[in-house]
Amino acid sequence: MKTLLMGFSLLLTSLAVSAQEPEPVIKDFGFFYNVPEHTSDLKQAQFKIAFDVGEGAEKGQQNNHINSLARFINMHVAHGVNPDNIKLALVVHGSASVDVLENSFYMQRFAVGNKNQSLIKQLLANNTDIYVCGQSATHMKVAKKQLIQGVKMSLSAMTAHAKLQQQGYTLNPF
């Protein structure tokens, strides 16, 4: 009986912990701190936010600027925002253009895997549109067929941002 009660107690403790900390939407990325004292009422919040990433990661490393989108999603869902109310866009340009290469093309170019591929695929599956600047991509010798499936080629980063602003996206300054 003592073993049964101990097992039941562990189960309740486990359920209480999981109730406090929901599973992250973007797995293995987007770590954030819980802030239970925040003053924002997020239950009905709706977000349409564009992020801009122009600085590439060290070859074979994760781009922490792209990881910011995962942090935004995970943090807000954990604090009560409906995931369907979060619509993000990522505009990639400059040296970050190679960070959206499909793994096999990244491997050919740098002899190491693209640690951003899993993150980008999860973002794409969670209401995020990703655009690469066609000007930067051409300069960096990145062809559309080399991109991670779902990443879109824009004429330029400027064009992508202008179109997103017309669609009601705000620009995240971080």
Secondary structure, DSSP 8 states (H G I E B T S, - for coil): -HHHHHHHHHHHHHHHHHHHS---SSTT-------TT-----TT--EEEEEEE-S---TTS--HHHHHHHHHHHHHHHTT--GGGEEEEEEE-GGGGGGGB-HHHHHHHHSS--TTHHHHHHHHTTTEEEEEEHHHHHHTT--GGGB-TT-EEES-HHHHHHHHHHTT-EE---
